[in-house]
């Protein structure tokens, strides 16, 4: 017993950092990770499957609460965690982070947002074209091709890709001040009144630009030919709404959820 005591004493005396490090990085100290899963579009809670993969090689799944989005799971202090969130109507999402190091029990909060799909939802919006042009922006092709990942994991969804001219042709507001004569107690009075007029752009110009843009986008979408039965490229000839933010172009490519079905239901 005496030699062992002398060995431990010498070890701590020579390098006390060894024992301190082992104490502070104790992988057996358990902590709780908890938080909520909410919809990126609405902020509402979302029921999802949460798969955890730890740096020690463990894999396990839990479900977030369908009413509150709340989840809770126990981990060892200092572990690196890969989190995969998915469901038949949720776009798969992956995050990676480390649990903080601690030498005592603790609770940590981490919230997640996911994209919860619904029929008719405008899932993605892009300013993909140069203004009044059929030339695509340099980064738009990679963004469109990202749909392949969604189609791969969400096999129950179909998308419509709408191309429009909202960045170029949109409603404008014209304010005009006019003088108006009114009577008050048998006396005439001239007052000024503002009349707001909404002006719509010419329809033929919208049709022309959309028709020019369609083939440019079609070349990109054709690269997703593997999924051609689930992607539908369409022309949108509607007029763009009033621009509220000066200098910011509205989206001229909008990807809408055309169809969504739970393949597990019969």
HUNORCOR-V249444 format. One line per field, one symbol per residue. psi: psi as a letter, one per 30 degrees, with the letter a starting at -180 (. if undefined). A space follows every 50 residues. Layout:
psi = ???
This chain:
psi = eeeeeeeeeeeeeeiffeeeeeefhjffkklkklalklkeefflkkklkj kkjlfggkklklklkfefgklkkklkkgkkkkkkkllfgkkkkklklkkk klglklkkkjlkkljjklkfkjekkkiflkkhlgkklefeeeeefffeee eefifgkkkkjkkagffejlklkkkkklkkklkjhgkkkklkkkkkkkkk lkeeeeeeeeeeeeeeeeeeeffhffgffgkjklkjglkklkjejkfjkl kfkkjkjekjkjffk.
